[in-house]
């Protein structure tokens, strides 16, 4: 089954709970970037035509130990994602496996 790429955004608002927002990118049309603002604050951005996500330091302030820990965790997760994509891209897959390639197309 072939699926078209998409971005899925969900928001939940409950008066007795914090707002919840989830963004899922299932598209090869991503923009990914990182930089440091003139103020000295680093940021990471991931976006598609439908949604943008920006990650930066706690409270938009100076870099803390927790910020470094979060960045390291993000880096390690991205490295695992890359390794899985490369492995799955290189594996021969049957046409009826139903597996999805990393670019969102049917494998």
N, C-alpha and C positions, 0 to 999 in steps of 0.2 A: 504494500500500500504506500503510495507516494503522498507526502504531505507538503504543503506549501510552507515556506518559512513564516514565522510570526513572532511577535512580542506580546506577552500576556502580562497585564497589569491588574492587580486586585487591591482594593482598599476596603478596610473594614472599620467602621466607626461605631463605638458603643459608649454611651455616656458614662459607664462605670469602669471603663478600661482605656488604656492608651490606644491611640490610632494605630492600625496595622497596615502596612503597605508591602506588597510583594511584587517584584518584577522578575519575569522569566524571559530570557532571550533565547529563542529557537530560530536563529537566523544567521547566515554567514555575513550579513550586511552590518557588522558591528564596527563602531569606531572605538578605539581604545587608546588612551593617552595618559601621560603623567607629566607633571611639571611642578614648578615652585612659583607661587605668586610673588609679586614685588614685595609683599609684606614678609616674605620668608616662610610662608605656610605651604607645605607640599600637598598635592592632591592627585588622585587617580580618578579618571572618568571612563565610563563605559556607556555607550549609547547606540541607539538605532533610530530609524525614522520616527518610531512611536514613543520612545522613552529614553531618558538620560538618568544615569546614576553618578553621583560624585561622592568620593570618600576622601575625608581630610582629617585633620587632627582634632583631638577632643576639644569641644567648645570653640572650635576655630582658633585655638590659642597656640602657645608654644608646644613643640613636640615633647611628649611625655614618654616614660618607659612603657606605659600601656600602649601608646601609639606605635612605638617600635615593635612591640610584641604582636600587635594586630597586623602590622605591615608584613612581618615575618611569616605569620600564619597565612596571610593572603598570598604571599609569594610561594610558599610551600604548596598550597592548594592549587595555584595556577600551574606550578611545575608538574604536579600529579595529573592535572587535566591535560596538559600538553603531552605528557608521556602516554596517557591513555588514548588520546586522539591519534598520535603517531602510530601506536601499536595497532589500533583498530583499523586505521587507514591502510596499513600494510598487510593486514590479514585478509586472505581470500574469504569472502562471505557468500553464502548461497543466496540466490535471488529471492527465495521464499522465506528467508530467516526472519524477516520483519524487523531486523536491526536497523537503527538509524545511524547514519554517518555523522561525524562531528559537525558537518556543515548543514545539518538539518534535512538532507535528502535521504531517501531510502537507499540502503546499501544493497 
